[in-house]
């Protein structure tokens, strides 16, 4: 097959929590670590004009 997909949509969501959870742990609070949550995704489709089957 020449194409895996020829129509697709992708997304990338990043949420910075600014120490919401880790600030409750004293050692981590002293290190000033912060939480970052990331979601990435891809959805694709092969149209009939490019499908060899």
N, C-alpha and C positions, 0 to 999 in steps of 0.2 A: 504494500500500500504506500502510495506516495505521500498522503497526508494522514496525520493522526487526527487533527481537527482543523477546520478552516474558519470556524466561528467560535469565539470564546469570550468569556468575561472573567476578569480576575479582580481580587480585592485584597487589601492590606490594611488592617486595623491595628493601631497601637494605642494602648492606654497606659499613661504614666501615673502610678498610684501615690507618688510622693511620700513614701514611707508609711503608708496606712497600716500595714501589717507588721513590718519589720521594726518599726519604732518601739514596739512593746517589748523587744528583747534588748537588754542593756548593752551587750557587747556590739551587736549589730548597729544600734543607735550611735555608738561612739565611732564606728567605722563609716557612718553616714551612707550606708548602702540604701538603694531605693528599688522598688518593684516596678517592673515593666511587663505588661501582658501584651502579647502580639498574636494576632490571628491572620493567617494567609490562606487564600483559597483560589482555585481555578476550576471553572466549569467550561467544557467545550463540546462541540458538536461537529459532525461531518455531514455536510449537505449532500443531497442525492446526486448532484451534477459532478461531484468529485469522488463518489463512491464507486469503485470498480466492480462491485458485486452486482 
